[in-house]
């Protein structure tokens, strides 16, 4: 999870929502990595999980990621939970829950729904507070910057 947190911090430096993901084998060898690239790539599907899945699948030459584990700092959304199921990842480990968009226990639970064809093992709450703090700091800084820009715009208005 520490490596995923490092990837999240890199995403924040680049101006994207700080989420990091990696895919590892049972020995802990990193097979694929990903960080949010939505802003950088202007791609709404470039979530950290999708980037990591693409990276791992390319590396092993197969879209099926059987026997691999995804580690991600934030609970996956519906799109990412679907991609995790489609890639047949064996295990998902995530940090903090996402009360707005989470699809692995918060808003929905797509991966553990009894109607789902594929249900990976899920472990949540790993270094959750560390993951949550990165997100909290990122959005706090973003709000401060927006407020500064608003003040600048007001001071540039013509006076009567």
C-alpha positions, 0 to 999 in steps of 0.5 A, spaced: 500 500 500 505 504 501 507 504 493 500 505 491 500 511 496 507 514 493 503 513 486 497 517 489 502 523 491 505 523 484 498 524 481 497 530 486 503 533 484 501 533 476 494 536 478 490 529 478 486 526 484 491 522 488 489 515 487 494 510 486 494 503 484 498 497 483 498 489 481 502 484 484 503 477 484 503 472 490 510 474 491 509 481 492 512 483 485 509 489 482 506 487 475 503 493 473 502 500 476 497 506 475 495 513 477 490 517 475 491 520 469 484 523 467 487 531 467 494 529 464 491 525 458 484 528 458 481 521 458 475 520 463 477 512 463 484 514 466 483 512 473 489 509 477 485 502 477 484 502 469 491 504 468 494 499 472 490 493 469 492 496 462 499 496 464 499 489 467 495 486 461 500 489 457 506 486 461 504 479 461 500 479 454 494 477 457 487 481 459 486 475 464 490 477 471 488 471 474 492 470 481 494 477 481 492 482 487 490 489 486 492 494 491 489 501 490 488 507 495 481 509 494 475 504 493 474 503 486 468 506 482 463 502 478 467 503 472 473 500 475 470 495 479 467 492 472 474 492 470 477 488 476 471 483 475 472 483 467 480 482 468 479 476 473 483 479 478 483 474 484 484 479 490 482 487 491 486 491 497 484 498 498 485 504 503 479 508 504 472 508 502 469 513 497 462 515 500 460 518 493 462 513 488 465 507 491 462 501 488 465 496 493 461 497 499 460 504 500 454 506 494 454 499 491 458 493 492 458 490 485 464 485 486 461 482 492 454 482 489 451 475 489 448 475 482 455 477 479 459 472 475 466 473 478 467 475 485 474 477 487 476 477 495 476 484 497 480 487 503 478 494 505 481 499 510 488 498 509 492 504 511 485 508 510 487 514 514 493 515 510 489 514 503 484 519 506 489 524 508 492 525 501 485 526 498 483 531 503 489 535 503 489 535 495 482 537 495 483 542 501 489 545 496 484 545 490 479 549 494 484 554 496 487 555 489 480 557 487 478 562 492 485 565 491 483 566 483 476 568 485 479 574 489 484 575 484 478 576 479 475 581 483 481 585 484 481 586 477 474 588 476 474 596 474 472 601 479 466 606 478 
